[in-house]
Amino acid sequence: MTATVPPRALATLPLGDDALVLSHRLGEWAGHAPVLEEEVALANIALDLLGQARAVYAELAEVLGSEDEIAFLREEREFRNCQLVEQPNGDFAHTIVRQLFFSSYQQPLHAHLAPSLPLAAKAVRETAYHRDHAEQWTLRLGDGTEESHARTQRAADALWRYTGELFQPIEGLDVPWEELEEEWSATVGDVFARAGLTVPTGPRRDAWSAGAGREGVHTEPFGRMLAEMQHLHRSHPGATW
């Protein structure tokens, strides 16, 4: 499907796919969050991300089809989301660290794009809230009990390998990627230091994770998630509410 899309339009597709996939992952917490307040908070973040995805897909509708077709009828290799956002929720600490890593990238990215990309300008405030929410919970978990600290550190160690891909340049987006990565590293390093966590030392760019998601190569959990996400639409093609 994506082969016929003009290069300039394709530039925003990864942004929409990141938001859609993470929205679905966060939505999986409905009915399972540790406290009611967090269930509402995660659902609100998921809805923000879904709105961001729709903004991207609406602009691509003329070349890719309707928003529903873009979300529910593409095959796995046609999605351009980074591998980080497709990782399973795991425990609550895992979800929070994934959110911290992603929102610490997404917020400054949208800030850089805001002057030239209206959909990014609309999302800046939302992503700032997402980052603050993840930061506050990382501090609470990292500087909490021995168990919460250990779980948060394990999550950071497990997800670290997927963070390098965030800063692989996306063709068509005028972004100072090295500067963005430096800002991300400073943000995450500061939060980890205040939370009493250790910044992982493992590789962030290896042969598998560096840019693979942007090229349509995804991890095994993504295929299962996509099948679940697309099941209803594919089972009842053309159905309307």
BATI-533593 format. One line per field, with one value per residue: residue in one letter; z, x, y of N, C-alpha, C in turn. Coordinates in steps of 0.05 Angstrom, whole numbers, always signed. Example, Ala and Ser with C-alpha at 12.3 -4.5 7.8 and 13.67 -1.06 7.14 Angstrom:
BEGIN
type	c(A,S);
n_pz	c(+156,+142);
n_px	c(+264,+257);
n_py	c(-114,-45);
ca_pz	c(+156,+143);
ca_px	c(+246,+273);
ca_py	c(-90,-21);
c_pz	c(+156,+157);
c_px	c(+264,+258);
c_py	c(-66,+1);
***
This chain:
BEGIN
type	c(M,T,A,T,V,P,P,R,A,L,A,T,L,P,L,G,D,D,A,L,V,L,S,H,R,L,G,E,W,A,G,H,A,P,V,L,E,E,E,V,A,L,A,N,I,A,L,D,L,L,G,Q,A,R,A,V,Y,A,E,L,A,E,V,L,G,S,E,D,E,I,A,F,L,R,E,E,R,E,F,R,N,C,Q,L,V,E,Q,P,N,G,D,F,A,H,T,I,V,R,Q,L,F,F,S,S,Y,Q,Q,P,L,H,A,H,L,A,P,S,L,P,L,A,A,K,A,V,R,E,T,A,Y,H,R,D,H,A,E,Q,W,T,L,R,L,G,D,G,T,E,E,S,H,A,R,T,Q,R,A,A,D,A,L,W,R,Y,T,G,E,L,F,Q,P,I,E,G,L,D,V,P,W,E,E,L,E,E,E,W,S,A,T,V,G,D,V,F,A,R,A,G,L,T,V,P,T,G,P,R,R,D,A,W,S,A,G,A,G,R,E,G,V,H,T,E,P,F,G,R,M,L,A,E,M,Q,H,L,H,R,S,H,P,G,A,T,W);
n_pz	c(+0,+15,-25,-65,-43,-40,-26,+11,+38,+62,+102,+149,+164,+199,+248,+257,+260,+304,+345,+340,+351,+403,+429,+426,+456,+508,+516,+527,+581,+603,+653,+680,+705,+761,+798,+801,+786,+755,+713,+687,+674,+639,+599,+580,+559,+520,+487,+471,+440,+401,+376,+354,+317,+283,+262,+230,+194,+170,+137,+101,+75,+22,-9,+15,+30,+73,+143,+174,+138,+134,+185,+197,+153,+132,+122,+166,+151,+128,+166,+199,+250,+307,+340,+395,+415,+405,+441,+490,+546,+596,+666,+709,+718,+673,+632,+646,+641,+587,+568,+588,+560,+507,+506,+522,+477,+439,+454,+449,+395,+370,+385,+356,+304,+304,+283,+227,+218,+226,+254,+290,+322,+348,+382,+419,+473,+494,+491,+526,+575,+576,+582,+631,+665,+660,+680,+734,+754,+745,+781,+830,+829,+822,+866,+907,+938,+951,+916,+876,+856,+835,+795,+760,+744,+717,+675,+648,+632,+597,+556,+535,+489,+447,+441,+409,+357,+355,+339,+288,+227,+195,+131,+98,+142,+174,+220,+275,+289,+320,+359,+382,+404,+442,+477,+494,+520,+562,+589,+604,+633,+676,+702,+716,+751,+793,+809,+829,+796,+750,+690,+634,+604,+558,+486,+443,+391,+350,+303,+296,+320,+304,+269,+246,+253,+228,+177,+169,+193,+246,+316,+345,+382,+359,+314,+337,+366,+326,+298,+335,+341,+290,+281,+286,+247,+200,+202,+193,+141,+115,+151,+191,+246);
n_px	c(+17,+39,+74,+56,+52,+67,+134,+137,+89,+94,+130,+104,+78,+105,+100,+45,+36,+68,+38,-13,-2,+20,-22,-59,-33,-32,-87,-98,-93,-142,-187,-149,-111,-69,-93,-155,-152,-105,-121,-157,-122,-85,-119,-136,-87,-80,-123,-109,-64,-88,-118,-77,-56,-100,-101,-56,-68,-114,-95,-68,-107,-124,-87,-78,-126,-185,-185,-196,-183,-128,-111,-131,-128,-78,-19,+28,+82,+75,+70,+101,+118,+162,+199,+197,+147,+113,+124,+103,+59,+76,+91,+67,+109,+141,+109,+108,+162,+170,+136,+161,+210,+190,+156,+193,+221,+181,+157,+197,+207,+157,+156,+199,+178,+132,+128,+125,+90,+25,-4,+32,+40,-9,-4,+36,+26,-2,+35,+73,+47,+42,+95,+107,+73,+94,+145,+136,+115,+158,+195,+168,+165,+218,+244,+217,+193,+236,+221,+191,+231,+267,+236,+228,+280,+292,+256,+276,+326,+310,+282,+318,+348,+315,+313,+350,+332,+295,+320,+338,+342,+283,+263,+246,+229,+248,+289,+333,+367,+410,+414,+364,+370,+409,+381,+341,+372,+393,+345,+324,+367,+369,+320,+326,+370,+347,+310,+339,+357,+395,+425,+419,+473,+477,+478,+446,+438,+435,+444,+392,+354,+362,+329,+296,+240,+220,+229,+192,+200,+185,+177,+162,+116,+86,+58,+18,-9,-28,-63,-103,-120,-140,-180,-237,-253,-234,-264,-315,-322,-334,-373,-414,-427);
n_py	c(-24,+25,+38,+72,+121,+190,+215,+259,+256,+206,+217,+232,+186,+148,+175,+175,+119,+105,+130,+106,+50,+51,+74,+32,-7,+18,+21,-31,-36,-25,-39,-68,-38,-17,+18,+55,+109,+110,+78,+111,+153,+128,+112,+162,+181,+144,+157,+209,+196,+165,+204,+235,+199,+194,+246,+246,+204,+223,+263,+232,+205,+211,+184,+136,+114,+110,+130,+85,+44,+52,+41,-11,-46,-51,-91,-125,-112,-63,-24,+30,+41,+51,+0,+2,+21,-22,-61,-109,-94,-115,-112,-59,-23,-33,-14,+40,+56,+47,+86,+132,+131,+136,+183,+221,+227,+238,+287,+331,+323,+335,+388,+410,+402,+431,+486,+478,+437,+427,+386,+368,+413,+416,+373,+382,+400,+357,+316,+335,+330,+274,+259,+282,+253,+201,+211,+226,+178,+143,+164,+153,+97,+81,+104,+80,+23,-34,-75,-47,-14,-52,-76,-33,-21,-69,-65,-20,-39,-80,-53,-17,-29,-17,+37,+65,+66,+107,+154,+149,+181,+204,+204,+263,+292,+349,+351,+362,+311,+291,+330,+324,+272,+281,+315,+280,+240,+270,+283,+232,+212,+249,+239,+185,+189,+219,+182,+142,+103,+63,+83,+43,+5,-24,-38,+9,+11,-39,-93,-111,-77,-24,+20,-17,-23,+23,+8,-29,-78,-118,-137,-201,-198,-157,-176,-209,-171,-137,-171,-178,-124,-113,-149,-144,-106,-131,-177,-160,-131,-67,-55,-10,+35);
ca_pz	c(+0,+19,-48,-82,-28,-45,-4,+32,+55,+77,+124,+174,+170,+223,+271,+262,+268,+332,+362,+339,+364,+431,+439,+430,+479,+533,+518,+538,+610,+612,+670,+692,+718,+790,+813,+783,+776,+734,+691,+673,+663,+616,+578,+568,+543,+496,+469,+459,+419,+379,+361,+338,+294,+264,+248,+208,+174,+155,+116,+82,+66,-7,-22,+29,+37,+97,+168,+181,+121,+141,+211,+200,+129,+124,+133,+186,+140,+118,+188,+202,+278,+319,+355,+424,+422,+402,+461,+508,+570,+619,+690,+708,+715,+645,+616,+653,+630,+558,+564,+593,+537,+482,+509,+524,+449,+423,+461,+435,+366,+362,+389,+333,+280,+307,+265,+199,+216,+244,+271,+312,+339,+365,+400,+438,+501,+502,+496,+551,+597,+576,+593,+660,+678,+661,+697,+762,+762,+746,+807,+851,+829,+825,+893,+924,+952,+938,+894,+854,+844,+819,+771,+743,+732,+698,+652,+634,+619,+576,+535,+526,+462,+427,+441,+389,+333,+356,+329,+261,+212,+178,+107,+95,+166,+179,+249,+284,+303,+341,+381,+395,+420,+466,+495,+505,+538,+586,+604,+616,+653,+700,+715,+728,+774,+816,+817,+840,+776,+734,+661,+622,+588,+535,+461,+435,+362,+341,+276,+294,+329,+293,+246,+234,+253,+208,+151,+167,+206,+273,+334,+345,+395,+342,+297,+353,+373,+302,+292,+354,+335,+265,+279,+282,+221,+179,+204,+184,+123,+107,+172,+203,+270);
ca_px	c(+0,+54,+92,+46,+50,+89,+154,+132,+67,+104,+146,+89,+66,+116,+89,+18,+38,+77,+16,-34,+6,+23,-50,-71,-20,-42,-115,-99,-95,-170,-197,-127,-92,-67,-113,-175,-142,-86,-136,-167,-100,-74,-140,-135,-63,-86,-141,-92,-47,-106,-125,-53,-55,-121,-93,-37,-82,-133,-80,-59,-130,-127,-69,-78,-153,-196,-170,-201,-167,-100,-106,-141,-125,-50,-5,+48,+106,+69,+70,+127,+123,+186,+195,+193,+119,+98,+131,+81,+58,+90,+79,+62,+135,+149,+93,+116,+189,+166,+124,+181,+228,+177,+147,+216,+228,+159,+151,+215,+203,+135,+164,+215,+162,+108,+126,+119,+72,+3,-12,+52,+34,-32,+2,+57,+17,-10,+59,+86,+33,+49,+122,+106,+60,+114,+167,+128,+113,+185,+206,+154,+172,+247,+251,+197,+202,+257,+209,+185,+257,+278,+220,+233,+306,+290,+242,+295,+346,+298,+273,+339,+358,+297,+313,+367,+317,+280,+335,+345,+328,+260,+265,+224,+225,+271,+293,+361,+365,+431,+406,+341,+380,+423,+360,+329,+391,+394,+320,+322,+389,+361,+298,+337,+386,+330,+295,+358,+360,+420,+421,+431,+498,+477,+476,+421,+436,+447,+436,+364,+335,+367,+315,+281,+211,+215,+230,+171,+209,+174,+182,+140,+91,+70,+39,-5,-25,-41,-85,-125,-130,-154,-198,-265,-256,-230,-285,-340,-315,-355,-393,-414,-442);
ca_py	c(+0,+50,+42,+93,+146,+209,+215,+279,+246,+184,+226,+233,+160,+136,+189,+164,+92,+104,+138,+85,+26,+56,+78,+6,-20,+30,+13,-58,-34,-20,-61,-82,-20,-22,+34,+66,+134,+104,+67,+134,+167,+113,+113,+189,+183,+128,+172,+230,+184,+158,+229,+242,+180,+201,+270,+238,+187,+240,+277,+213,+190,+212,+166,+110,+105,+122,+125,+57,+27,+55,+28,-38,-63,-54,-115,-119,-99,-36,-6,+43,+49,+41,-25,+7,+24,-46,-80,-115,-78,-126,-102,-30,-10,-36,+5,+68,+61,+49,+112,+152,+131,+146,+211,+239,+231,+249,+315,+350,+319,+352,+417,+417,+401,+448,+510,+471,+414,+434,+364,+367,+436,+409,+352,+389,+401,+330,+300,+345,+317,+246,+257,+288,+231,+179,+219,+224,+150,+132,+172,+139,+69,+78,+112,+69,-1,-50,-89,-29,-6,-74,-80,-10,-25,-90,-54,-2,-56,-95,-35,+1,-35,-6,+67,+77,+70,+132,+176,+144,+201,+197,+220,+282,+308,+367,+350,+359,+285,+289,+348,+311,+250,+292,+324,+255,+228,+287,+280,+206,+211,+264,+225,+161,+197,+226,+159,+123,+82,+63,+83,+18,+9,-41,-24,+21,+8,-64,-101,-117,-56,+3,+28,-39,-17,+43,-5,-49,-103,-115,-159,-221,-190,-139,-191,-217,-147,-128,-189,-171,-97,-111,-172,-136,-93,-151,-198,-148,-110,-48,-50,+17,+36);
c_pz	c(+0,-6,-65,-68,-34,-21,+18,+50,+72,+102,+150,+182,+195,+249,+278,+271,+296,+351,+363,+355,+394,+444,+445,+454,+506,+537,+530,+569,+621,+628,+684,+706,+748,+807,+793,+771,+753,+709,+674,+660,+638,+593,+564,+551,+517,+476,+456,+436,+395,+362,+344,+314,+274,+249,+225,+186,+158,+132,+94,+68,+35,-21,-9,+35,+63,+121,+176,+164,+127,+166,+210,+175,+119,+136,+151,+175,+129,+141,+193,+231,+287,+336,+384,+431,+420,+423,+481,+533,+593,+645,+688,+705,+686,+627,+621,+640,+599,+552,+568,+569,+512,+485,+511,+496,+434,+429,+447,+405,+356,+365,+365,+307,+280,+287,+236,+196,+236,+263,+294,+332,+358,+387,+422,+467,+511,+508,+520,+575,+599,+589,+623,+675,+681,+680,+726,+771,+763,+773,+830,+853,+834,+854,+914,+940,+938,+914,+871,+840,+826,+793,+750,+729,+711,+672,+635,+619,+595,+551,+522,+497,+440,+424,+419,+363,+332,+341,+301,+244,+195,+154,+103,+119,+172,+209,+256,+301,+325,+365,+397,+413,+445,+486,+509,+526,+564,+603,+619,+638,+679,+716,+729,+753,+798,+826,+829,+822,+761,+704,+649,+605,+563,+509,+455,+405,+354,+314,+274,+299,+317,+267,+234,+232,+232,+179,+148,+179,+236,+290,+335,+359,+378,+325,+312,+360,+349,+295,+310,+347,+310,+262,+272,+255,+198,+179,+192,+165,+115,+128,+183,+228,+265);
c_px	c(+17,+71,+82,+44,+73,+108,+147,+109,+77,+119,+130,+77,+78,+105,+61,+18,+48,+54,-5,-26,+8,-5,-63,-59,-30,-71,-118,-100,-123,-180,-175,-107,-91,-86,-131,-165,-123,-100,-147,-145,-89,-94,-139,-110,-67,-103,-127,-76,-64,-114,-101,-51,-76,-114,-74,-52,-102,-119,-70,-82,-132,-110,-69,-105,-162,-179,-172,-184,-137,-93,-111,-137,-96,-38,+18,+72,+101,+68,+99,+132,+150,+179,+189,+163,+103,+104,+108,+82,+75,+76,+77,+88,+145,+135,+102,+143,+186,+154,+144,+200,+215,+169,+170,+228,+207,+155,+171,+213,+180,+141,+181,+198,+139,+107,+118,+99,+49,-5,+7,+47,+11,-25,+23,+49,+10,+15,+75,+73,+40,+77,+122,+94,+80,+137,+160,+125,+140,+198,+194,+162,+202,+256,+231,+207,+224,+246,+203,+210,+268,+263,+225,+260,+306,+277,+261,+316,+335,+291,+295,+347,+340,+298,+330,+352,+302,+294,+347,+329,+305,+261,+241,+218,+250,+274,+323,+364,+386,+424,+383,+350,+394,+402,+347,+347,+393,+369,+318,+343,+381,+340,+309,+354,+369,+314,+313,+362,+386,+413,+434,+455,+498,+474,+448,+417,+450,+435,+406,+347,+339,+353,+297,+251,+203,+216,+209,+178,+202,+180,+157,+115,+73,+50,+15,-22,-41,-66,-109,-137,-147,-176,-227,-270,-253,-252,-312,-333,-338,-376,-391,-432,-469);
c_py	c(+25,+56,+66,+120,+164,+211,+235,+269,+223,+192,+226,+206,+147,+149,+179,+136,+88,+109,+117,+61,+29,+61,+51,-9,-8,+23,-15,-59,-30,-44,-76,-64,-24,-6,+48,+92,+130,+92,+90,+149,+154,+114,+141,+192,+167,+143,+196,+219,+176,+182,+238,+224,+188,+227,+264,+223,+203,+255,+258,+198,+189,+191,+138,+99,+118,+116,+96,+38,+28,+39,-2,-57,-65,-80,-106,-103,-71,-16,+4,+52,+37,+16,-20,+7,-2,-67,-84,-98,-88,-117,-71,-14,-11,-16,+34,+74,+64,+77,+135,+154,+144,+175,+230,+244,+246,+279,+334,+347,+337,+382,+427,+420,+421,+472,+503,+449,+419,+411,+361,+390,+430,+389,+359,+388,+373,+314,+309,+333,+287,+242,+262,+265,+208,+186,+216,+195,+136,+139,+157,+110,+64,+84,+102,+46,-15,-65,-70,-19,-27,-78,-57,-13,-47,-81,-37,-19,-71,-78,-18,-4,-24,+24,+79,+83,+96,+155,+170,+164,+190,+216,+238,+299,+323,+369,+347,+334,+282,+306,+336,+288,+260,+302,+300,+243,+244,+284,+254,+203,+225,+250,+200,+168,+204,+203,+137,+99,+85,+64,+59,+24,-8,-25,-14,+19,-18,-71,-105,-92,-29,+8,+7,-33,+3,+31,-27,-76,-100,-140,-177,-212,-171,-153,-200,-193,-137,-145,-183,-144,-96,-132,-163,-124,-113,-172,-187,-125,-93,-42,-21,+16,+49);
***
